[in-house]
Structure formats: C-alpha cells, structure tokens
Amino acid sequence: MTSIEGDTVIVPLEVNFMISVIINSITCPFTVLLNVLVIIAVKKRRRLRTNSNILLACLAVTDALTGLFGQPSYVLWRIFLIFGLGGSEILKQFNVSVMSTLSSSSNLHLMLVTCERLIAIKYAMHYSNVVTNIKLKIAVLAIWIIGFVCGTLVALKMYQAMLHIASLITISCIVLVAFAYVILYHETCRHRKKIKAQQLPQEEVERSIKENKALKTTVFVVGAIIVSLLPLGFCLIGTATDLFDTCPIDEPIWKTCSMLNSFVNPLIYCWRQNEMRKFVLRIMK
C-alpha cells in the first residue's frame, strides 16, 4: 500500500479514497437520522421554536440532505472509480453539483445565523421588528435559490463562474462572521459588567442570559463549520486568486471534512440544549 523513495513515504491516492469511503459510509445514515430528529424537535416543541433554533433547523435541512444525497453519491462515485466500473463520471457530476449547492447554502445559513444573533444582542430593542417570520422565510428562500444557482452552474460545467461565486461567498462569510463576533464579544462583556453592577432589571438580566446561551450554541456551530470548511475554502480562494493551479490538499480529505460537519452539527445542538437532547433521546428510545 505504500512505497518508499529516499526518506519520503508515498501513500497512493486510492488509500485516501478507501478511507473516505469507509468514513462516509458509516456516518451518512447517522447524519440523516440526527438532523431529521433535530428538525422534528424544533417543529413539535413550542419551547424550542425560537428564531435562533428555527435557523439552526434550516441548517439541519442542509445537513440532512448532505447525508441523504451528498455522502452516498460520493461513496458510490469512489467505489465505481476504484473498481473501474462505468458511470463514475455521471456520479461525479451529480455529487459535485449537489455538494456545490449544499456547501453554498451552508455558508449562507451560517451568515444568517450570525446576523440573527448580532441583531438579538446588539439591537435588542428593535429585534422583534427587524427579525420576523416572513423575513426569515424570505432569507432562507433566497439562500436556497443562490445554492441552486451554484449547483446549476456546476451541472452546466460553468466552473469558472461557479469558482468566483463560491469564493465570493466564502470570503464574505469569513469577513462577516469575524466582524460580527468581535462586536458580539464586546456586547456580551458590556452586559456582564452591567449585570455585576446590578444596573439591569431582572427581566433584562434573564433575557441577556438566554440570548448569551443561544449565542454560545451558534459559536460552537460556527466554529465547527469553519474548521470543516477550511480545507475547501483554502482551495477555492487559492485557485481563484491564482496562488496555485491545483489544490495542494487531497480531494478526499477536504470533501470528507466538509461532509462530516453535517454529522457534527446535530450533536452540538443536543449537547448545548437540554430540552432538545431530552426530546431526541425520547424519540430514539
């Protein structure tokens, strides 16, 4: 499985393919199951039906579709390719189109979740007027339209246009999230000082604690998404800016990392929210 040239151990790409096939084959059914349970929990439990959780449930839809279409098509594509079976190119095109749609949607959902938390904490007095159900529905619909446009460009093999759009989304996501969380950090510190100085009424204190708890959940989700998409973002930005012709990171590595995030997200939701964890465990039992 390996060969040695001088002091360097060279691992054939097929080994990475097989490892990625095994990992994705094991995790894809759990990815679908856990994300569907999260969606059901938010839909059926009134106490979980906050704007923050609704957006996380929308992100769970993206993750569930990754486990339903993205991971299985990737596994089949690699198996067909390794064993030299016909139809591998069709599976490759389908997988790339699906993952382009879902990756773009995930990044945009990440921006939306961050903006919602920013408004809830920074502009609490205007939150109910700015963040409404109809506005959230429009925002989520716009995200999916952009995602489908990205997938269509890949299906039509308009890779250059897709590359620039994906790079723009990735860069915008990184800048907006970084800028928003700097502001949120200062706001939460300011609120803590006011609470310690007892300058806030009890109702305001309870609301601040609740919003900060939701913020911490999104911080973990954002961190997990950023870590999983770092290899892909590095490749997209580097290729778009002509830093290198081909991505130095092996394709199985960055693809598997990006898809595994869909498995990690529902675990974070259940870990951070006791009500959701109890509901999911009750359904599973």
C-alpha positions, 0 to 999 in steps of 0.5 A: 500500500505504500512505497518508499523513495529516499526518506519520503513515504508515498501513500497512493491516492486510492488509500485516501479514497478507501478511507473516505469511503469507509468514513462516509459510509458509516456516518451518512445514515447517522447524519440523516437520522440526527438532523431529521430528529433535530428538525422534528424537535424544533417543529413539535416543541413550542419551547424550542421554536425560537428564531435562533433554533428555527435557523439552526433547523434550516441548517439541519435541512442542509445537513440532512440532505448532505447525508441523504444525497451528498455522502452516498453519491460520493461513496458510490462515485469512489467505489465505481472509480476504484473498481473501474466500473462505468458511470463514475463520471455521471456520479461525479457530476451529480455529487459535485453539483449537489455538494456545490449547492449544499456547501453554498447554502451552508455558508449562507445559513451560517451568515444568517445565523450570525446576523440573527444573533448580532441583531438579538444582542446588539439591537435588542430593542428593535429585534422583534421588528427587524427579525420576523417570520416572513423575513426569515422565510424570505432569507432562507428562500433566497439562500436556497435559490443562490445554492441552486444557482451554484449547483446549476452552474456546476451541472452546466460545467460553468466552473469558472463562474461557479469558482468566483461565486463560491469564493465570493461567498466564502470570503464574505462569510469569513469577513462577516462572521469575524466582524460580527463576533468581535462586536458580539464579544464586546456586547456580551462583556458590556452586559456582564459588567452591567449585570455585576453592577446590578444596573439591569432589571431582572427581566433584562438580566434573564433575557441577556442570559438566554440570548448569551446561551443561544449565542454560545450554541451558534459559536460552537456551530460556527466554529465547527463549520469553519474548521470543516470548511477550511480545507475547501475554502483554502482551495477555492480562494487559492485557485481563484486568486491564482496562488496555485493551479491545483489544490495542494490538499487531497480531494478526499480529505477536504470533501470528507471534512466538509461532509462530516460537519453535517454529522457534527452539527446535530450533536452540538445542538443536543449537547448545548440544549437540554430540552432538545437532547431530552426530546431526541433521546425520547424519540430514539428510545 
